[in-house]
Amino acid sequence: MAIPKITSGPPIPQPRISRRTFLKGSAATAVAIGVATLPLACAAVEKPVPGTSNNRLPKGKVIDCHAHLTHRSRTTWEADDRKLIEAADKLGIDQLCCSILTPRRPATAEGFQECNRWTADGIRRFPDRVLGYCYVNPGYGREALEEIRRCVVDRGFIGIKLYNEYTCTEPVVFPIVELAIELGVPILQHASHSHYFVDDQPRMSDGGHLAELSRRYPKAMLICAHISGGGDWEWTIKVLRHAPNVLLDTSGSVTDEGTVEMAAAVVGVDRLVFGCDSSMTAGVGKIRGANLSAQDKQKILSGNMTRLLRRGKL
């Protein structure tokens, strides 16, 4: 019998496999053949949290813990602010915790004072929709502390926003943290564990800095901004495991699979707060698609932030 001749043809396309999918598949194979798998601590990180990954948000209030109004050096600032509220309406976001940052940093005292006046005006223009963070540069010690008192006590701001002027473990930041504890308000700290040195942010904080600050001030209410904002989010989640007074903000433009689920498994759902940081559809989509129960999603969407806004202990 003649053997059929095998002819060459176009290569058969192979499916692309992500790192996380590969790891899950490898673990399943190891179980099937009786090979010891990862230690329990690691397995807990990779194991999906029981729940539902349906495409709907649970019914209930939604608070974006990390948002920004537009600096008025941009001529379209008023229309841009209105578009922010319109986008929130379409996505089902009830309230946005906003700050305004100076376009160039380090901010001067006059610069952050101006930004906070504009934030206060935004609260008036969008009542019950916009909540305010007081943005300051800790390097202006007296002016920064006076501005925080003015914003929180007189203007009703709900917290403090710190950016990258100083790493949060530098002593110049400590009076800010002590005042936040006194006033009972949280600090939203810009942070990222970057894969490379960011030239224009030489004093950027990361999760390790926030963990160190939390040990120094266990009564402080700290929020690690945008765990999905770039850099090594897995490292950030792990390093904050034992920092119970640091909450993790889910915002950021990175949409890697499993970020929210891993954070829930490692630090617990009670320490996650929903945020967008201007990536609004991505921010909402991460929670809608997360493999978590509706109850856990509602904690992230508003329950945990509401607890912080009561100005009590975590």
C-alpha positions in Angstrom: 0.0 0.0 0.0 1.3 3.4 -0.9 2.0 5.7 2.0 0.2 9.1 1.5 2.6 11.9 0.9 2.6 14.6 3.5 2.6 18.0 2.0 3.7 21.2 3.8 1.1 23.9 4.4 0.7 27.1 6.3 1.7 26.8 10.0 -1.2 26.1 12.3 -1.7 29.1 14.6 -1.1 28.3 18.2 -3.3 29.8 21.0 -1.6 32.5 23.1 -1.3 31.5 26.8 -1.0 34.1 29.5 1.4 33.6 32.4 -1.5 33.2 34.8 -3.3 30.7 32.6 -0.1 28.7 32.2 0.4 28.6 36.0 -3.2 27.4 36.6 -2.9 24.8 33.9 0.5 23.6 35.4 -1.0 23.3 38.8 -3.9 21.2 37.5 -1.6 18.9 35.6 0.5 18.4 38.7 -2.5 17.3 40.7 -3.6 14.9 38.0 -0.2 13.1 38.0 0.2 13.1 41.7 3.1 15.6 41.9 3.3 17.9 44.9 1.9 21.4 44.0 2.8 24.8 45.3 2.8 25.5 49.1 -0.6 26.4 50.5 0.3 30.1 50.9 1.1 30.4 47.2 -1.9 28.2 46.2 -4.2 30.6 48.0 -3.0 33.5 45.9 -3.7 31.7 42.6 -7.0 30.1 43.6 -10.0 32.0 42.3 -12.2 33.4 45.1 -15.6 31.7 45.1 -18.4 33.8 43.7 -19.6 35.0 40.4 -17.9 36.7 37.5 -21.1 38.0 35.9 -21.1 41.2 34.0 -23.3 43.2 36.3 -22.6 45.4 39.3 -24.6 44.7 42.5 -27.3 47.2 43.3 -26.1 49.7 45.9 -24.1 52.9 46.3 -20.8 53.3 44.3 -18.0 55.6 45.5 -15.0 56.3 43.3 -12.2 56.8 45.9 -9.8 58.3 43.4 -10.8 60.9 40.9 -9.6 64.3 39.7 -11.2 67.5 38.7 -9.5 69.5 35.9 -6.8 72.1 36.6 -8.1 75.5 35.4 -5.0 76.2 33.3 -6.8 74.0 30.7 -9.3 76.2 28.9 -11.8 73.3 28.7 -11.8 72.7 32.5 -15.5 73.4 33.0 -16.6 71.1 30.2 -14.2 68.4 31.3 -15.5 68.5 34.8 -19.1 68.1 33.5 -18.0 65.2 31.3 -16.6 63.5 34.4 -20.0 63.7 36.1 -21.8 62.5 32.9 -19.5 59.5 32.7 -20.1 58.7 36.3 -23.9 58.9 35.6 -23.6 56.4 32.7 -21.4 54.0 34.8 -23.5 54.1 37.9 -21.0 55.9 40.1 -22.8 58.0 42.8 -19.9 59.9 44.3 -16.3 60.8 43.3 -13.6 61.6 45.8 -11.6 64.3 43.9 -8.5 66.4 44.1 -6.8 68.8 41.7 -3.1 68.6 41.2 -0.7 71.3 40.0 0.5 70.5 36.4 4.1 70.8 37.5 5.5 69.5 40.7 6.8 70.0 43.3 3.8 72.2 44.0 4.2 75.6 45.6 2.1 76.6 48.6 0.2 79.0 46.3 -0.2 76.3 43.8 -1.8 73.7 46.1 -3.9 76.3 47.8 -5.3 77.4 44.5 -6.1 73.8 43.6 -8.0 73.2 46.8 -10.1 76.4 46.3 -11.1 75.0 42.9 -11.9 71.6 44.5 -14.1 73.4 47.0 -15.8 75.1 44.1 -16.3 71.7 42.4 -18.1 70.4 45.6 -20.4 73.4 45.4 -21.1 72.9 41.6 -21.8 69.2 42.0 -23.4 68.8 45.5 -23.6 65.2 46.8 -21.5 64.0 43.8 -18.0 65.4 44.5 -16.1 64.9 47.7 -12.8 66.6 48.3 -9.3 65.6 49.0 -6.9 68.3 50.2 -3.8 68.2 48.1 -0.6 69.6 49.8 3.2 69.5 49.4 4.5 68.4 52.8 7.7 70.5 52.2 5.7 73.6 53.1 5.2 72.5 56.7 3.2 75.2 58.3 1.3 76.2 55.1 0.5 72.5 54.4 -0.9 71.9 57.9 -2.9 75.1 57.9 -4.4 74.2 54.5 -5.4 70.8 55.7 -7.2 72.2 58.7 -8.9 74.8 56.5 -10.1 72.2 54.0 -11.2 69.5 56.4 -12.7 71.7 59.2 -14.0 74.7 57.2 -14.7 73.2 53.8 -15.7 69.7 54.7 -13.1 67.8 52.7 -13.0 64.1 53.4 -9.3 63.4 53.2 -5.7 64.3 52.2 -4.0 63.7 48.8 -0.2 63.3 48.7 1.6 62.9 45.5 5.3 62.4 44.7 7.0 65.5 46.2 8.3 63.3 49.1 8.5 59.6 49.8 5.8 59.0 52.5 8.4 57.7 54.9 10.4 60.9 55.0 10.1 62.8 58.3 8.7 65.8 56.6 5.5 63.8 56.0 5.0 62.7 59.6 3.2 65.9 60.8 0.7 65.4 57.9 0.0 61.9 59.1 -0.3 63.0 62.7 -2.8 65.7 61.7 -4.8 63.2 59.6 -5.1 61.0 62.7 -6.2 63.9 64.8 -8.9 64.9 62.2 -9.9 61.4 61.5 -9.4 61.5 57.8 -7.7 59.1 55.3 -4.6 59.9 53.2 -4.6 58.8 49.6 -0.9 58.3 48.7 0.3 58.2 45.1 2.3 55.0 44.8 3.8 52.5 42.4 6.5 49.8 42.5 7.8 50.5 39.1 9.9 48.2 36.9 12.3 51.0 36.2 13.5 54.3 37.8 11.0 57.0 37.0 13.2 60.1 36.3 10.5 62.7 37.0 9.3 60.9 40.2 12.5 60.2 42.1 10.6 60.2 45.4 7.7 58.1 44.5 6.4 55.9 47.3 5.5 52.2 46.9 3.6 49.6 48.9 6.7 49.0 51.0 6.9 52.6 52.1 3.2 52.6 53.0 3.7 49.4 55.0 6.6 51.0 56.9 4.5 54.2 57.5 1.6 52.0 58.8 3.8 50.4 61.3 4.9 53.8 62.6 1.3 55.1 62.7 -1.0 52.2 63.2 -4.0 54.6 63.8 -3.5 56.3 60.4 -6.0 55.5 57.7 -3.9 55.1 54.5 -4.9 54.3 51.0 -2.3 52.9 48.5 -3.3 54.6 45.2 -3.9 52.6 42.0 -2.5 49.2 42.5 -3.2 48.8 38.8 -1.4 52.0 37.8 1.7 50.3 36.4 4.6 48.5 37.9 4.6 45.2 39.9 1.1 45.0 41.3 1.6 41.5 42.6 4.6 42.7 44.7 2.5 45.6 46.0 -0.3 43.4 47.1 2.0 41.0 48.9 4.1 43.6 50.7 0.9 45.1 52.1 -0.4 41.8 53.4 0.5 42.7 57.0 -0.3 46.4 57.0 -3.9 46.3 58.2 -4.5 50.0 58.2 -3.5 50.4 54.5 -6.4 50.0 52.0 -5.7 49.2 48.4 -7.3 51.4 45.7 -8.2 49.3 42.6 -7.8 52.1 40.1 -5.3 52.3 37.3 -5.2 51.7 33.5 -3.6 48.3 33.8 -6.3 45.6 33.3 -4.3 42.4 34.0 -6.4 39.3 34.7 -6.7 38.4 38.4 -5.6 41.6 40.0 -8.7 42.2 42.1 -9.1 38.5 42.9 -5.5 38.2 44.1 -5.8 41.4 46.3 -9.0 39.9 47.8 -7.3 36.6 48.5 -4.1 38.1 50.0 -5.2 41.2 52.0 -8.9 40.5 52.2 -12.0 42.2 50.6 -12.4 44.5 53.6 -9.2 46.3 52.6 -10.1 47.1 48.9 -11.7 50.3 47.8 -13.0 51.0 44.3 -11.3 53.7 42.3 -10.9 54.8 38.7 -8.3 57.6 38.6 -9.8 58.7 35.3 -9.7 55.2 33.7 -13.4 55.0 34.3 -14.6 52.2 32.1 -11.6 50.0 33.0 -12.1 50.8 36.7 -15.8 49.6 36.6 -15.0 46.7 34.3 -12.4 45.3 36.7 -15.1 45.0 39.4 -17.8 43.8 37.1 -15.6 41.0 35.8 -14.1 40.0 39.1 -14.7 36.5 40.4 -16.2 37.7 43.7 -19.6 37.5 45.3 -22.1 40.4 45.0 -21.6 41.0 48.7 -17.8 41.3 48.4 -18.2 43.6 45.3 -20.4 45.9 47.2 -17.8 46.2 50.0 -15.3 47.3 47.4 -17.7 49.6 45.6 -18.7 51.6 48.7 -18.9 49.7 52.0 -15.2 50.0 52.8 -14.9 53.6 51.8 -18.0 54.5 53.7 -16.4 53.0 56.8 -13.4 55.3 56.3 -15.5 58.4 55.8 -17.1 57.9 59.2 -13.8 59.1 60.5 -13.3 56.2 62.8 -10.8 53.5 63.2 -10.3 50.9 60.4 
